[in-house]
Each structure stands twice: as C-alpha cells, then as structure tokens.
C-alpha cells in the first residue's frame, strides 16, 4: 500500500509541476493577469509541490509515518488561506469597499480547521464540542462567501461576478467533499476501502488547487482581455 501511496503522490507532483510550467508560460501574457494573482498561483503550486516531495521522501524512509496527515493539515492551514485571499480579491475586483471580509473568511476558516483537527485527535466531550464548533464556523464561512462577499461581487460587473460565482461554487463543492471525506470516511472504514480513503486524501487537495488556479487565471485573462478590447 505504501508503494501505491508514493506512486499517487508522484503523480500529483507531476501534475503540479505541469501547472507550474503553464503558469511560467503565461508570464508573457501578464498584461492580462494582475501580478498578485500570478504570484500567488505560482506560490501555491510551488509550496504544494515541495510538501508532496518531502512527504514522498519521508514515506520512503519511514513507511509507517503519519506525515501524509501532517502535510494535509499544513496544506489546509497554509495554502488554502491563500486561495481564499484570491477569492476575496476577485469578489472585490474593482471596488475594494470591505477588504476586512477576506480577513474574516481566513480567520473563520482557521478556527474551523483547528477545531476540526482537535476533534479528530480527541474523544468524549472535547471531540463533540470541537466538532460542533468546526461545523458552526463552516456554516459561517459559507454564509460570508455566499452572503456579504457575493453581494459585493455582484457589483463588479457580469464577467467578474461570473468568475466569482464559479470559484465560490467550486470551493463550496470541494469543502463539502472534505467534510464527507474526513467526517464520515473514518467512521465507515469497516465498509469502505481504507486505501480508497487515503487516495482521496492525496488527490482531492491537488485537484482543488489546480482547478482553482486554472479557473482564476483563465477567468482573469478573459476579463482583462475584454476590458482592453
């Protein structure tokens, strides 16, 4: 099973390297993409690739290590907030009337993740209360994304608003997938394949980042190209 996990990690590394090459190839078209989004996209894939490479070497040396879990936690706590910052910036693409909303999303997200991690590694009352806290902050985060921030995004023009909704829907879908995977998955190990569960833990974060970055950069390129024409 370890060899299969390592193979899937290398496959994900390969995909992210392709993403990095594609981002570099877009440098000539930087006029159509704000520098902030270009740099953050590159940073996200570069850091993610580094985490996956470290994970592969750790698994090779210490096959029973739980570093793949640690890397996923680091992914959640370090990389996902960058994607949320990009989402917030697109929601206020032309009119930065309430930039504190992006900070609120990231803070609420951080509390949600930390509560969930504590819940996953505790039992009894602490497990229940931290899981409830995580669920409450999950709902608050979705409310901010689809409430106040969407209202601002709707004033940014039809193309920017369409891009925001696509990214918000994509993020929401992936987050619900995470919730099902981490909240329900471990409790169904007697029914479902543990291998399949681990594979999804590796693949879903990669798909999320690559999909988000692809939608963002191509969407921004279209918006600014139309604007210049």
C-alpha positions as CSV (number, residue, x, y, z in Angstrom):
1,X,0.0,0.0,0.0
2,X,2.9,2.4,0.8
3,X,4.3,2.0,-2.7
4,X,0.8,2.8,-4.2
5,X,0.6,5.9,-2.0
6,X,4.0,7.0,-3.1
7,X,3.1,6.5,-6.7
8,X,-0.1,8.6,-6.4
9,X,2.0,11.3,-4.6
10,X,4.4,11.4,-7.5
11,X,1.5,11.6,-10.0
12,X,0.2,14.6,-8.1
13,X,3.7,16.2,-8.0
14,X,3.9,15.7,-11.8
15,X,0.5,17.4,-12.3
16,X,1.5,20.3,-10.1
17,X,4.8,20.7,-12.0
18,X,2.9,20.9,-15.2
19,X,0.8,23.6,-13.6
20,X,3.9,25.5,-12.6
21,X,5.2,25.3,-16.2
22,X,1.9,26.5,-17.5
23,X,2.0,29.5,-15.1
24,X,5.5,30.3,-16.2
25,X,4.4,30.2,-19.8
26,X,1.7,32.7,-19.1
27,X,4.3,35.3,-18.0
28,X,4.3,36.8,-21.5
29,X,0.6,37.4,-21.1
30,X,1.0,39.0,-17.7
31,X,-0.7,42.2,-19.0
32,X,-4.0,40.3,-18.9
33,X,-3.4,38.9,-15.4
34,X,-2.8,41.1,-12.3
35,X,0.6,40.3,-10.8
36,X,-0.8,39.4,-7.4
37,X,-2.8,36.5,-8.8
38,X,0.1,35.3,-10.9
39,X,2.5,35.3,-8.0
40,X,0.1,33.7,-5.5
41,X,-0.8,31.0,-8.0
42,X,2.9,30.2,-8.5
43,X,3.5,30.3,-4.7
44,X,0.6,27.9,-4.1
45,X,1.8,25.2,-6.6
46,X,5.5,25.6,-5.6
47,X,4.8,25.2,-1.9
48,X,2.4,22.3,-2.5
49,X,4.9,20.5,-4.7
50,X,7.5,20.9,-2.1
51,X,5.2,19.4,0.6
52,X,4.4,16.4,-1.6
53,X,8.1,15.8,-2.4
54,X,9.0,15.9,1.3
55,X,6.1,13.6,2.0
56,X,7.4,11.0,-0.5
57,X,10.9,11.0,0.9
58,X,9.5,10.7,4.5
59,X,7.3,7.8,3.4
60,X,10.3,6.1,1.7
61,X,12.4,6.3,4.9
62,X,9.6,5.9,7.5
63,X,6.8,3.8,5.8
64,X,4.6,3.9,9.0
65,X,4.9,7.6,9.4
66,X,1.7,9.7,9.6
67,X,3.4,12.6,7.7
68,X,0.8,12.4,5.0
69,X,-1.7,13.6,7.6
70,X,0.6,16.4,8.7
71,X,1.1,17.5,5.1
72,X,-2.6,17.7,4.6
73,X,-3.0,19.8,7.8
74,X,-0.2,22.1,6.6
75,X,-2.0,22.3,3.2
76,X,-5.2,23.4,4.9
77,X,-3.6,25.9,7.2
78,X,-1.0,27.5,4.9
79,X,-2.2,27.1,1.3
80,X,-6.0,27.2,1.4
81,X,-6.0,30.6,3.0
82,X,-4.0,31.9,0.0
83,X,-6.8,30.6,-2.3
84,X,-9.4,32.3,0.0
85,X,-7.5,35.6,-0.3
86,X,-7.6,35.2,-4.1
87,X,-11.4,34.5,-3.9
88,X,-11.9,37.6,-1.8
89,X,-9.9,39.8,-4.2
90,X,-12.0,38.6,-7.1
91,X,-15.1,39.3,-5.1
92,X,-13.9,42.9,-4.8
93,X,-12.1,43.1,-8.1
94,X,-12.9,46.7,-9.0
95,X,-14.3,48.1,-5.8
96,X,-12.4,47.2,-2.5
97,X,-15.2,48.5,-0.3
98,X,-14.8,46.0,2.5
99,X,-11.4,44.2,2.4
100,X,-11.9,43.1,6.0
101,X,-14.3,40.4,4.6
102,X,-11.4,38.5,3.2
103,X,-9.6,38.6,6.6
104,X,-12.8,37.4,8.3
105,X,-13.1,34.5,5.9
106,X,-9.5,33.4,6.6
107,X,-9.8,33.8,10.4
108,X,-13.1,31.9,10.4
109,X,-11.6,29.2,8.2
110,X,-8.6,28.9,10.5
111,X,-10.8,28.4,13.6
112,X,-12.9,25.9,11.6
113,X,-9.8,23.8,10.6
114,X,-8.2,23.9,14.1
115,X,-11.4,22.9,15.8
116,X,-11.8,20.0,13.3
117,X,-8.2,18.8,13.9
118,X,-8.6,18.9,17.7
119,X,-11.9,16.9,17.2
120,X,-10.1,14.3,15.0
121,X,-7.5,13.7,17.7
122,X,-9.7,13.8,20.8
123,X,-12.5,11.8,22.3
124,X,-15.6,12.3,24.6
125,X,-16.8,15.8,25.3
126,X,-13.9,17.6,23.7
127,X,-14.4,15.6,20.5
128,X,-18.1,16.6,20.3
129,X,-17.8,20.2,21.3
130,X,-14.8,20.9,18.9
131,X,-16.7,19.1,16.0
132,X,-19.7,21.3,16.7
133,X,-17.6,24.4,16.7
134,X,-16.0,23.4,13.4
135,X,-19.4,22.8,11.9
136,X,-20.7,26.2,13.1
137,X,-17.7,28.0,11.6
138,X,-18.0,26.1,8.4
139,X,-21.6,27.4,8.0
140,X,-20.4,31.0,8.9
141,X,-17.7,30.8,6.3
142,X,-20.2,29.7,3.6
143,X,-22.5,32.5,4.7
144,X,-19.8,35.1,4.2
145,X,-18.8,33.7,0.8
146,X,-22.4,33.4,-0.4
147,X,-23.8,36.4,1.5
148,X,-21.9,39.7,2.1
149,X,-19.0,38.9,-0.3
150,X,-21.3,37.7,-3.1
151,X,-23.3,40.9,-2.7
152,X,-20.1,42.9,-3.3
153,X,-19.1,40.6,-6.2
154,X,-22.4,41.2,-7.9
155,X,-21.5,44.9,-8.3
156,X,-18.2,44.2,-10.0
157,X,-19.6,43.6,-13.5
158,X,-21.1,40.4,-15.1
159,X,-17.7,38.8,-16.0
160,X,-16.1,39.3,-12.6
161,X,-19.3,38.2,-10.9
162,X,-19.5,35.1,-13.1
163,X,-15.9,34.2,-12.2
164,X,-16.5,34.8,-8.5
165,X,-19.6,32.5,-8.5
166,X,-17.7,29.8,-10.4
167,X,-14.8,29.9,-7.8
168,X,-17.2,30.1,-4.9
169,X,-19.2,27.1,-6.1
170,X,-16.0,25.1,-6.8
171,X,-14.7,25.9,-3.3
172,X,-18.0,25.0,-1.7
173,X,-18.2,21.7,-3.5
174,X,-14.6,20.7,-2.6
175,X,-15.2,21.7,1.1
176,X,-18.3,19.6,1.3
177,X,-16.3,16.8,-0.2
178,X,-13.6,17.3,2.5
179,X,-16.4,17.3,5.1
180,X,-17.7,14.0,3.8
181,X,-14.2,12.5,3.5
182,X,-12.9,13.5,6.9
183,X,-16.1,13.5,8.9
184,X,-17.7,10.3,7.5
185,X,-14.8,8.4,6.0
186,X,-13.0,7.3,9.1
187,X,-16.3,6.1,10.6
188,X,-17.0,3.8,7.6
189,X,-13.7,2.1,7.4
190,X,-15.3,-1.3,8.1
191,X,-17.5,-0.7,5.0
192,X,-15.4,1.3,2.6
193,X,-11.8,0.7,1.4
194,X,-9.2,2.4,3.5
195,X,-6.9,2.5,0.5
196,X,-9.5,4.5,-1.4
197,X,-9.9,6.8,1.5
198,X,-6.2,7.6,1.7
199,X,-6.0,8.0,-2.1
200,X,-8.8,10.7,-2.0
201,X,-6.9,12.5,0.9
202,X,-4.0,12.9,-1.5
203,X,-5.8,13.6,-4.8
204,X,-8.6,16.0,-3.7
205,X,-6.3,18.8,-2.4
206,X,-4.3,18.6,-5.7
207,X,-7.5,18.7,-7.8
208,X,-8.7,21.7,-5.7
209,X,-5.6,23.8,-6.2
210,X,-5.1,23.0,-9.9
211,X,-8.8,23.6,-10.7
212,X,-9.0,26.8,-8.6
213,X,-5.8,28.3,-10.2
214,X,-6.9,27.3,-13.7
215,X,-10.3,28.9,-13.3
216,X,-8.8,32.0,-11.7
217,X,-6.0,32.8,-14.2
218,X,-8.1,31.9,-17.3
219,X,-11.1,33.9,-16.0
220,X,-9.0,36.9,-15.2
221,X,-7.3,36.7,-18.6
222,X,-10.7,36.8,-20.3
223,X,-12.0,39.7,-18.1
224,X,-9.0,41.9,-18.8
225,X,-8.8,41.0,-22.5
226,X,-12.4,42.0,-23.0
227,X,-11.8,45.2,-21.0
228,X,-8.8,46.2,-23.1
229,X,-10.7,45.5,-26.4
